Amino acid sequence: MNLIEPILADAAAVAVIRRDIHAHPELCFQEERTADIIAKALTDWGIPIHRGLGRTGVVGIVKNGTSSRAVGLRADIDALPMTEHNTFAHASQHAGKMHACGHDGHTAMLLAAAKHLARHRNFDGTVYLVFQPAEEGGGGAREMMKDGLFEQFPMEAIFGAHNWPGMAVGQFAIKDGPCFASSNEFKITIRGKGAHAAMPHNGIDPVPVACQMVQAFQTIITRNKRPIDTGVISVTMIHAGEATNVVPDSCVVEGTVRTFTNEVLQMIEERMALIAGHTAAAFGATCEFAFKRNYPPTINHTQETAFARRVMADIVGADNVHEFEPTMGAEDFSFFLQKTPGAYFLIGNGDGSHRVGGHGLGPCMLHNPSYDFNDDLIPLGATCWVRMAEAWLNGTHRG
């Protein structure tokens, strides 16, 4: 690997920052301490900052030369609402909060890159360091945009990355086009008529209505959606009743829908609403259908994807830059890519063998209570960020 030596020399110090952030996780839009740490580090390195976009976001500005060109690099900074099972020294000190997705590591990689960019400035233009809050369900990217991110800091392109357990350290993965799905939720409240369970004819039972709906929803996937299109409907919660001998008045059905295109999403939402309404009516019940669109699909731009692939190949070799298999998980970097060209890629986090004694018994997978970020990624990720910024602003690797 062609790592930048000064970054490699600073990696241990940056890992200390990463572990401090890991030990003090903060949930979406609550990342005050984390933002303070980021802001202090950037300021100490002579990097001007702007705070407050998306409530707790931080933007660092590294300029050099006279060019008006600019590029953005993004790291997410929030934690998850879950309890950590690890007991090593830097485990979470706050019950019910954990950096189980590696955002502490993403922050560390970008901080290491920021320090090098500020010291060496081997580019002509501006690098915007975007430390984004509330990726885990809060839509922090969208909120930063609402607060004027791209108006205050206009950039030609923006790039983001995520660590990926199971992929070896020293490997990257990227894909042109859709790589993460849209994330959407539905809630259906079926209203029937309660009765004694021994005399169900006196009521309208919402439970069999719910069962019919759940089965019928899958025909949208198999009979309404084109087979070559991708979509998932998952009913994940059904709540009804309080006693075994009572037909309940109501039943609530909830779940998620994932697609790679807005056209498929629109069709699924419309068909679900029709099925829910008509199924309830067929049984003499009524229903309330609510559908919430959270994150759009993450769709990489072609030229920016090719650019990123070439930069990564220079660092680890073309054989270690893989084609990413799309996932139905979601990522709010998608909001940035709807507004500005760019690409989102993965960096291998290894198989979990990097974890020190005291890790939990579970696997080192994302959103797992035994997860921990691999600090060996800090110099690699930072090198990638620096080379990407330099190449973009100096006009190399752009095809």
C-alpha positions as CSV (number, residue, x, y, z in Angstrom):
1,M,0.0,0.0,0.0
2,N,1.2,3.5,-0.8
3,L,0.5,5.2,2.4
4,I,1.5,8.8,3.2
5,E,4.3,8.6,5.7
6,P,3.4,11.6,7.9
7,I,-0.1,10.3,8.2
8,L,1.2,6.9,9.2
9,A,3.4,8.6,11.8
10,D,0.4,10.4,13.3
11,A,-2.0,7.4,13.2
12,A,-1.5,6.4,16.8
13,A,-2.3,9.9,18.1
14,V,-5.5,10.0,15.9
15,A,-6.5,6.6,17.2
16,V,-6.5,8.0,20.7
17,I,-9.0,10.6,19.5
18,R,-11.1,7.9,17.9
19,R,-11.2,5.8,21.0
20,D,-12.2,8.8,23.1
21,I,-15.1,9.4,20.8
22,H,-16.0,5.8,20.9
23,A,-16.1,5.9,24.7
24,H,-18.4,8.9,24.6
25,P,-21.0,8.2,22.0
26,E,-23.7,10.7,21.1
27,L,-26.9,10.1,19.3
28,C,-28.2,12.0,16.3
29,F,-28.3,15.8,16.7
30,Q,-26.8,15.4,20.2
31,E,-23.2,15.3,19.1
32,E,-22.1,18.3,21.0
33,R,-19.0,16.8,22.7
34,T,-17.9,15.1,19.4
35,A,-18.3,18.3,17.5
36,D,-16.2,20.1,20.1
37,I,-13.4,17.6,19.7
38,I,-13.5,17.9,15.9
39,A,-13.6,21.7,16.1
40,K,-10.7,21.9,18.5
41,A,-8.5,19.6,16.5
42,L,-9.2,21.5,13.3
43,T,-8.6,24.8,14.9
44,D,-5.3,23.6,16.5
45,W,-4.2,22.6,13.0
46,G,-4.9,26.1,11.7
47,I,-8.1,25.1,9.8
48,P,-11.0,27.6,9.8
49,I,-14.3,26.0,10.8
50,H,-18.0,26.7,10.5
51,R,-20.4,25.1,13.1
52,G,-24.1,24.7,13.3
53,L,-25.2,23.3,10.0
54,G,-27.5,20.5,10.7
55,R,-27.4,21.7,14.4
56,T,-24.2,19.9,15.3
57,G,-22.3,19.7,12.0
58,V,-18.8,21.0,11.6
59,V,-17.2,22.1,8.3
60,G,-13.5,22.6,8.0
61,I,-12.1,24.8,5.2
62,V,-8.6,24.1,3.8
63,K,-7.6,26.5,1.1
64,N,-4.5,26.9,-1.1
65,G,-3.5,28.8,-4.2
66,T,-5.9,30.9,-6.3
67,S,-8.2,28.4,-7.9
68,S,-11.9,28.7,-7.2
69,R,-12.4,24.9,-7.5
70,A,-13.5,23.0,-4.5
71,V,-14.2,19.4,-3.4
72,G,-16.0,18.0,-0.4
73,L,-15.0,15.0,1.9
74,R,-17.6,13.7,4.3
75,A,-17.6,11.8,7.6
76,D,-20.6,11.0,9.7
77,I,-20.2,11.5,13.5
78,D,-23.2,10.0,15.4
79,A,-23.7,6.8,17.3
80,L,-26.5,4.3,17.7
81,P,-29.1,3.8,20.4
82,M,-27.8,0.4,21.6
83,T,-25.9,-1.1,24.5
84,E,-22.3,-2.1,23.9
85,H,-21.2,-5.6,25.0
86,N,-17.4,-4.8,24.8
87,T,-15.6,-4.2,28.0
88,F,-12.2,-3.0,26.8
89,A,-10.9,0.4,28.0
90,H,-12.5,2.5,25.3
91,A,-16.0,0.9,25.5
92,S,-19.0,3.2,25.7
93,Q,-19.4,4.9,29.0
94,H,-23.0,5.7,28.3
95,A,-25.6,2.9,28.6
96,G,-27.8,2.6,25.6
97,K,-25.4,4.4,23.3
98,M,-22.7,2.9,21.1
99,H,-20.5,3.6,18.1
100,A,-21.6,0.3,16.5
101,C,-21.3,1.5,12.9
102,G,-17.8,3.0,12.9
103,H,-18.7,6.6,12.6
104,D,-16.0,7.3,15.2
105,G,-13.5,5.8,12.8
106,H,-14.9,7.7,9.8
107,T,-14.4,10.9,11.9
108,A,-10.8,9.8,12.7
109,M,-9.9,9.1,9.1
110,L,-11.1,12.5,8.0
111,L,-9.3,14.3,10.9
112,A,-6.0,12.6,10.0
113,A,-6.5,13.7,6.4
114,A,-7.4,17.2,7.6
115,K,-4.1,17.5,9.5
116,H,-2.0,16.5,6.5
117,L,-3.9,18.7,4.1
118,A,-3.4,21.7,6.3
119,R,0.3,21.0,6.8
120,H,1.2,20.3,3.2
121,R,-1.4,21.9,1.0
122,N,-0.3,20.1,-2.2
123,F,-3.3,21.4,-4.2
124,D,-4.8,24.5,-5.8
125,G,-8.3,25.2,-4.6
126,T,-10.4,24.3,-1.5
127,V,-11.1,21.2,0.4
128,Y,-14.3,21.2,2.5
129,L,-14.2,18.7,5.4
130,V,-17.8,17.9,6.1
131,F,-18.4,16.3,9.5
132,Q,-22.1,15.4,9.3
133,P,-24.4,14.6,12.3
134,A,-27.4,12.3,12.5
135,E,-26.8,9.7,9.7
136,E,-28.5,7.0,11.8
137,G,-32.1,7.9,11.0
138,G,-31.9,11.7,11.5
139,G,-31.2,12.7,8.0
140,G,-28.3,14.9,9.0
141,A,-27.2,15.3,5.4
142,R,-30.6,16.7,4.4
143,E,-30.5,19.1,7.4
144,M,-27.1,20.4,6.6
145,M,-28.3,21.1,3.1
146,K,-31.4,22.9,4.4
147,D,-29.1,25.1,6.4
148,G,-27.2,26.0,3.3
149,L,-24.2,23.6,3.1
150,F,-23.8,23.8,-0.7
151,E,-24.7,27.5,-0.9
152,Q,-22.1,28.5,1.7
153,F,-19.5,26.0,0.6
154,P,-20.1,25.4,-3.2
155,M,-18.2,22.3,-4.3
156,E,-17.8,20.5,-7.6
157,A,-18.2,17.1,-6.1
158,I,-18.5,15.3,-2.7
159,F,-17.2,11.9,-1.6
160,G,-18.1,9.7,1.3
161,A,-16.9,6.4,2.7
162,H,-18.0,3.6,5.1
163,N,-16.0,0.9,6.7
164,W,-17.1,-2.6,5.7
165,P,-16.6,-5.6,8.1
166,G,-15.7,-8.8,6.3
167,M,-13.7,-7.1,3.6
168,A,-9.9,-7.2,4.2
169,V,-8.0,-4.2,5.3
170,G,-6.2,-2.8,2.3
171,Q,-9.3,-3.3,0.0
172,F,-11.9,-0.8,-1.3
173,A,-15.2,-1.4,-3.1
174,I,-17.2,1.0,-5.2
175,K,-20.0,0.8,-7.8
176,D,-21.4,3.2,-10.4
177,G,-25.1,3.8,-10.0
178,P,-27.4,2.6,-7.2
179,C,-25.4,1.1,-4.3
180,F,-27.7,1.7,-1.3
181,A,-31.5,1.5,-1.3
182,S,-34.1,4.0,-0.3
183,S,-35.4,3.6,3.3
184,N,-39.1,3.9,3.9
185,E,-41.5,3.0,6.7
186,F,-45.2,2.2,6.8
187,K,-47.8,2.0,9.5
188,I,-51.3,0.6,9.0
189,T,-53.9,0.8,11.7
190,I,-56.8,-1.5,11.1
191,R,-60.0,-0.7,13.0
192,G,-62.6,-3.5,13.5
193,K,-65.0,-4.1,16.3
194,G,-64.1,-5.9,19.5
195,A,-66.0,-8.9,20.8
196,H,-65.8,-12.0,23.0
197,A,-63.5,-14.5,21.4
198,A,-66.1,-17.2,21.9
199,M,-68.6,-15.1,19.9
200,P,-66.5,-13.6,17.1
201,H,-69.6,-13.1,14.9
202,N,-70.6,-10.2,17.1
203,G,-67.4,-8.2,16.1
204,I,-65.1,-7.5,13.2
205,D,-61.8,-9.1,13.8
206,P,-58.9,-7.0,12.5
207,V,-56.3,-9.8,12.9
208,P,-57.3,-11.8,9.9
209,V,-57.5,-8.6,8.0
210,A,-53.9,-8.0,8.8
211,C,-53.0,-11.5,7.8
212,Q,-54.6,-11.0,4.4
213,M,-52.8,-7.7,3.9
214,V,-49.4,-9.1,4.8
215,Q,-49.8,-11.9,2.2
216,A,-51.2,-9.6,-0.4
217,F,-48.3,-7.2,-0.1
218,Q,-45.9,-9.8,-1.4
219,T,-47.9,-9.9,-4.7
220,I,-46.7,-6.4,-5.3
221,I,-43.2,-7.7,-5.4
222,T,-44.0,-10.8,-7.5
223,R,-46.8,-9.6,-9.7
224,N,-46.8,-5.8,-9.9
225,K,-43.0,-5.0,-10.0
226,R,-41.0,-5.9,-13.0
227,P,-38.8,-8.9,-12.2
228,I,-35.6,-7.0,-13.2
229,D,-36.4,-4.2,-10.7
230,T,-35.4,-4.4,-7.1
231,G,-37.7,-4.0,-4.2
232,V,-38.4,-5.3,-0.7
233,I,-41.5,-5.1,1.5
234,S,-40.8,-6.3,5.0
235,V,-43.6,-6.5,7.6
236,T,-41.7,-6.4,10.9
237,M,-44.3,-5.7,13.5
238,I,-47.9,-6.7,14.1
239,H,-49.6,-5.6,17.4
240,A,-53.1,-6.5,18.5
241,G,-55.0,-7.5,21.5
242,E,-54.5,-7.7,25.3
243,A,-56.2,-11.0,26.2
244,T,-56.6,-14.4,24.7
245,N,-60.4,-14.4,25.0
246,V,-61.0,-11.0,23.4
247,V,-61.3,-10.0,19.7
248,P,-59.4,-6.7,19.6
249,D,-60.8,-3.5,18.3
250,S,-57.7,-2.7,16.3
251,C,-54.5,-4.1,14.9
252,V,-51.3,-2.2,13.9
253,V,-49.1,-3.4,11.0
254,E,-45.7,-1.8,10.5
255,G,-42.6,-2.4,8.4
256,T,-40.2,-1.1,5.8
257,V,-39.9,-0.8,2.1
258,R,-36.6,-0.6,0.2
259,T,-36.1,0.2,-3.5
260,F,-33.3,1.4,-5.8
261,T,-35.5,3.8,-7.8
262,N,-38.2,6.3,-7.0
263,E,-40.4,4.9,-9.7
264,V,-40.6,1.5,-8.1
265,L,-41.1,3.1,-4.7
266,Q,-44.0,5.2,-6.0
267,M,-45.7,2.1,-7.4
268,I,-45.2,0.1,-4.2
269,E,-46.6,2.8,-2.0
270,E,-49.7,3.3,-4.3
271,R,-50.3,-0.5,-4.5
272,M,-49.9,-1.0,-0.7
273,A,-52.4,1.8,0.0
274,L,-55.0,0.3,-2.4
275,I,-54.5,-3.2,-1.0
276,A,-54.8,-2.0,2.6
277,G,-57.9,0.0,2.0
278,H,-59.8,-2.5,-0.1
279,T,-58.8,-5.5,2.1
280,A,-60.1,-3.7,5.2
281,A,-63.3,-2.8,3.4
282,A,-63.8,-6.4,2.2
283,F,-64.0,-7.5,5.9
284,G,-66.1,-4.6,7.0
285,A,-63.2,-2.9,8.7
286,T,-61.5,0.4,8.1
287,C,-57.8,1.3,8.0
288,E,-55.5,4.3,8.2
289,F,-52.4,4.0,5.9
290,A,-49.3,6.0,6.6
291,F,-46.1,5.9,4.5
292,K,-43.0,7.8,5.4
293,R,-40.1,8.2,3.0
294,N,-36.9,8.5,5.0
295,Y,-33.7,8.2,2.8
296,P,-33.7,8.1,-1.0
297,P,-31.5,5.6,-2.8
298,T,-27.8,6.3,-2.9
299,I,-26.8,6.6,-6.5
300,N,-23.2,7.2,-7.4
301,H,-22.3,9.4,-10.4
302,T,-20.4,7.7,-13.2
303,Q,-17.5,10.1,-13.7
304,E,-16.9,10.6,-10.0
305,T,-17.0,6.8,-9.4
306,A,-14.4,6.2,-12.1
307,F,-12.2,9.0,-10.6
308,A,-12.4,7.5,-7.1
309,R,-11.6,4.0,-8.4
310,R,-8.5,5.3,-10.1
311,V,-7.3,7.1,-7.0
312,M,-7.9,4.0,-4.8
313,A,-6.1,1.8,-7.4
314,D,-3.0,4.0,-7.1
315,I,-2.9,3.4,-3.3
316,V,-3.7,-0.3,-3.0
317,G,-3.6,-1.6,-6.6
318,A,-6.4,-2.2,-9.0
319,D,-6.9,-5.8,-7.8
320,N,-7.8,-4.5,-4.4
321,V,-10.5,-2.2,-5.6
322,H,-13.6,-4.3,-6.0
323,E,-17.0,-3.9,-7.5
324,F,-19.4,-3.3,-4.6
325,E,-22.5,-5.5,-4.6
326,P,-25.5,-3.2,-3.9
327,T,-27.1,-3.6,-0.5
328,M,-30.7,-2.8,0.5
329,G,-29.4,-0.9,3.5
330,A,-29.7,2.8,3.4
331,E,-27.4,5.8,3.7
332,D,-28.2,9.5,4.0
333,F,-25.2,10.5,1.8
334,S,-27.9,9.9,-0.8
335,F,-29.2,13.5,-0.1
336,F,-25.8,15.0,-1.0
337,L,-25.7,12.9,-4.3
338,Q,-29.1,14.2,-5.3
339,K,-27.7,17.8,-5.2
340,T,-24.0,17.4,-6.1
341,P,-22.0,14.9,-8.2
342,G,-20.0,12.5,-6.2
343,A,-19.5,8.9,-5.1
344,Y,-19.7,6.7,-2.0
345,F,-17.3,3.8,-1.4
346,L,-16.4,1.2,1.1
347,I,-13.1,0.5,2.9
348,G,-12.4,-2.9,4.4
349,N,-12.6,-3.2,8.2
350,G,-11.2,-6.8,8.3
351,D,-12.6,-9.9,10.0
352,G,-12.7,-8.6,13.6
353,S,-9.3,-10.0,14.7
354,H,-8.1,-6.5,15.4
355,R,-10.3,-6.3,18.5
356,V,-8.4,-6.2,21.8
357,G,-9.2,-8.4,24.8
358,G,-12.6,-7.5,26.3
359,H,-14.6,-7.5,23.1
360,G,-18.1,-9.0,23.3
361,L,-18.8,-12.5,22.1
362,G,-20.7,-11.3,19.0
363,P,-19.3,-10.8,15.6
364,C,-17.5,-7.6,14.5
365,M,-20.3,-6.6,12.2
366,L,-22.1,-3.3,11.8
367,H,-24.9,-2.5,14.3
368,N,-23.6,-5.4,16.5
369,P,-23.0,-4.8,20.2
370,S,-19.5,-6.4,19.9
371,Y,-18.4,-4.3,17.0
372,D,-15.3,-2.0,17.1
373,F,-13.6,0.0,14.3
374,N,-10.2,-1.2,13.1
375,D,-7.7,1.6,13.8
376,D,-5.4,0.2,11.0
377,L,-7.8,1.9,8.6
378,I,-6.9,5.4,9.9
379,P,-3.8,5.9,7.8
380,L,-5.3,4.1,4.8
381,G,-8.5,6.1,4.8
382,A,-6.7,9.3,5.5
383,T,-4.3,8.7,2.6
384,C,-7.2,8.0,0.3
385,W,-8.9,11.3,1.3
386,V,-5.7,13.3,0.8
387,R,-4.9,11.7,-2.6
388,M,-8.5,12.2,-3.7
389,A,-8.6,15.9,-2.8
390,E,-5.2,16.5,-4.4
391,A,-6.1,14.6,-7.6
392,W,-9.4,16.3,-7.9
393,L,-8.1,19.9,-7.4
394,N,-4.9,19.3,-9.4
395,G,-6.9,17.8,-12.3
396,T,-5.3,14.4,-12.3
397,H,-7.2,11.0,-12.5
398,R,-10.3,12.8,-13.9
399,G,-10.3,10.9,-17.2
